[in-house]
Amino acid sequence: MNRKKLKRRLSGYGGSLVTKLKGSLKKRNNIAFGKLINSIESKVEDYGSRISLSVKMNNYGWFINKNYKPSKMPPVDLILAWMDRKGIKMDRSKSKYKLRTRKQVAYLIARKIQKVGFATYNEHGIGWFDLVIEQEMIRLRNKASEDLYKALREMTINTLGLEGGQEFERY
């Protein structure tokens, strides 16, 4: 496969990967303002001796993926903005706790994030990004073996001059 074709194929794969990463965030309902989901992008770079595909996103995407605990409490104002965006309202009549204001609730949420992190792991303890990459590696491994089989078959047919009806066994 020539370099131009490889770069085009990697670029297509990068676009597909970005779509799957964004879908993973949507599926987990990890969208507050959309800054993270809008920051995810892929880029193919040609360094002469090698071609690479990189995925970039806002830094806090890695914190969410690995469930790092922040060293300090997140700003309460950001939690309040998140509550507004998600439509979280205070109904003090149903609360068994004596919470008086939204700011008190935002403070408790921020303190909980500082203690336990973002808790976006699935049941296997894998973050949203790592899970998509793991699934893609399995898919690509299967796809690569199919491509290799087809290329080997084509080379064998051309080399041995097999007739159209003849086949060789796949091991």
Secondary structure per residue as TSV (DSSP state, phi and psi in degrees):
chain	resnum	aa	ss	phi	psi
A	1	M	-	360.0	131.3
A	2	N	-	-77.9	165.8
A	3	R	H	-60.1	-42.5
A	4	K	H	-62.7	-43.0
A	5	K	H	-66.4	-40.9
A	6	L	H	-63.0	-44.0
A	7	K	H	-63.0	-40.8
A	8	R	H	-64.3	-41.8
A	9	R	H	-67.0	-42.6
A	10	L	H	-63.1	-39.3
A	11	S	H	-63.2	-42.6
A	12	G	H	-63.3	-41.8
A	13	Y	H	-64.4	-40.8
A	14	G	H	-60.4	-42.6
A	15	G	H	-62.1	-41.8
A	16	S	H	-64.6	-40.9
A	17	L	H	-63.8	-42.9
A	18	V	H	-60.5	-43.1
A	19	T	H	-60.7	-42.6
A	20	K	H	-68.3	-37.5
A	21	L	H	-65.1	-43.2
A	22	K	H	-64.9	-39.4
A	23	G	H	-63.4	-36.7
A	24	S	H	-64.1	-42.1
A	25	L	H	-63.8	-42.2
A	26	K	H	-63.9	-43.4
A	27	K	H	-61.6	-37.5
A	28	R	T	-84.0	-3.2
A	29	N	T	60.4	42.9
A	30	N	-	-100.1	42.6
A	31	I	-	-121.9	114.8
A	32	A	S	-102.2	-61.2
A	33	F	S	-113.3	-10.6
A	34	G	S	86.7	3.5
A	35	K	H	-68.0	-41.0
A	36	L	H	-66.9	-49.5
A	37	I	H	-62.9	-34.1
A	38	N	H	-78.1	-16.5
A	39	S	H	-87.4	-12.5
A	40	I	-	-73.7	124.8
A	41	E	E	-151.3	158.2
A	42	S	E	-119.3	156.3
A	43	K	E	-147.5	133.7
A	44	V	E	-100.1	128.5
A	45	E	E	-124.4	135.9
A	46	D	E	-108.0	115.8
A	47	Y	-	-104.0	16.2
A	48	G	S	87.0	-67.7
A	49	S	S	-85.2	-16.0
A	50	R	-	-150.4	158.2
A	51	I	E	-120.5	133.8
A	52	S	E	-128.7	153.6
A	53	L	E	-116.5	123.9
A	54	S	E	-121.2	148.6
A	55	V	E	-115.6	129.4
A	56	K	E	-122.0	150.0
A	57	M	-	-161.0	170.0
A	58	N	-	-57.8	146.8
A	59	N	T	-56.3	-36.0
A	60	Y	H	-69.5	-11.3
A	61	G	H	-61.9	-35.8
A	62	W	H	-71.4	-34.9
A	63	F	H	-64.8	-42.7
A	64	I	H	-66.1	-41.0
A	65	N	H	-62.2	-47.0
A	66	K	H	-90.4	-3.5
A	67	N	T	58.0	39.5
A	68	Y	-	-64.0	147.2
A	69	K	-	-94.0	128.9
A	70	P	-	-64.8	148.7
A	71	S	S	-72.0	-25.0
A	72	K	S	-133.2	166.0
A	73	M	-	-67.7	136.5
A	74	P	-	-62.7	153.5
A	75	P	-	-61.8	133.0
A	76	V	H	-63.1	-33.6
A	77	D	H	-61.2	-37.0
A	78	L	H	-68.4	-36.5
A	79	I	H	-66.1	-40.7
A	80	L	H	-62.1	-42.8
A	81	A	H	-63.7	-39.3
A	82	W	H	-63.7	-42.1
A	83	M	H	-61.3	-41.3
A	84	D	H	-63.0	-45.2
A	85	R	H	-63.2	-37.9
A	86	K	H	-84.8	-6.4
A	87	G	T	74.7	29.0
A	88	I	-	-81.2	119.1
A	89	K	-	-112.2	156.8
A	90	M	-	-95.0	125.6
A	91	D	-	-123.8	91.6
A	92	R	T	-67.8	-21.7
A	93	S	T	-68.3	-28.5
A	94	K	T	-93.8	-8.8
A	95	S	-	-82.4	133.5
A	96	K	S	-84.2	-9.9
A	97	Y	S	-96.8	157.7
A	98	K	-	-93.3	58.2
A	99	L	-	-87.6	130.4
A	100	R	-	-100.1	-34.3
A	101	T	-	-132.0	162.7
A	102	R	H	-66.0	-32.5
A	103	K	H	-64.4	-35.8
A	104	Q	H	-65.4	-41.0
A	105	V	H	-64.9	-43.7
A	106	A	H	-60.7	-39.1
A	107	Y	H	-62.9	-43.6
A	108	L	H	-64.1	-39.0
A	109	I	H	-64.2	-45.5
A	110	A	H	-61.3	-40.8
A	111	R	H	-66.0	-38.4
A	112	K	H	-65.4	-40.2
A	113	I	H	-61.7	-40.9
A	114	Q	H	-63.6	-36.8
A	115	K	H	-76.2	-46.7
A	116	V	H	-112.7	-7.8
A	117	G	-	89.4	-158.6
A	118	F	-	-93.9	-14.7
A	119	A	-	49.2	57.3
A	120	T	-	-108.7	14.8
A	121	Y	-	-70.7	153.1
A	122	N	-	-89.2	-170.4
A	123	E	T	-66.4	-13.8
A	124	H	T	-98.4	2.3
A	125	G	S	75.9	27.9
A	126	I	-	-113.7	135.0
A	127	G	-	-71.7	166.6
A	128	W	H	-59.6	-41.8
A	129	F	H	-70.3	-47.7
A	130	D	H	-61.0	-37.3
A	131	L	H	-64.3	-45.4
A	132	V	H	-63.7	-43.4
A	133	I	H	-63.0	-42.2
A	134	E	H	-61.6	-44.4
A	135	Q	H	-64.1	-39.1
A	136	E	H	-68.0	-36.5
A	137	M	H	-63.4	-41.3
A	138	I	H	-64.2	-45.2
A	139	R	H	-62.7	-43.3
A	140	L	H	-67.9	-36.6
A	141	R	H	-60.6	-44.1
A	142	N	H	-65.8	-42.7
A	143	K	H	-65.4	-40.0
A	144	A	H	-64.6	-39.2
A	145	S	H	-67.2	-35.3
A	146	E	H	-65.2	-46.1
A	147	D	H	-61.9	-41.3
A	148	L	H	-64.3	-42.4
A	149	Y	H	-60.4	-46.1
A	150	K	H	-63.4	-43.2
A	151	A	H	-65.2	-42.5
A	152	L	H	-64.7	-41.4
A	153	R	H	-62.2	-45.3
A	154	E	H	-63.0	-43.0
A	155	M	H	-64.4	-41.2
A	156	T	H	-66.2	-43.3
A	157	I	H	-61.9	-44.1
A	158	N	H	-67.7	-40.1
A	159	T	H	-72.4	-47.4
A	160	L	H	-85.2	-12.7
A	161	G	T	66.7	38.2
A	162	L	-	-67.1	146.8
A	163	E	-	-70.5	161.9
A	164	G	T	-57.9	-33.9
A	165	G	T	-83.1	-17.6
A	166	Q	-	-80.0	146.7
A	167	E	-	-132.3	161.4
A	168	F	-	-119.0	155.2
A	169	E	-	-71.2	140.5
A	170	R	-	-93.4	125.6
A	171	Y	-	-93.6	360.0
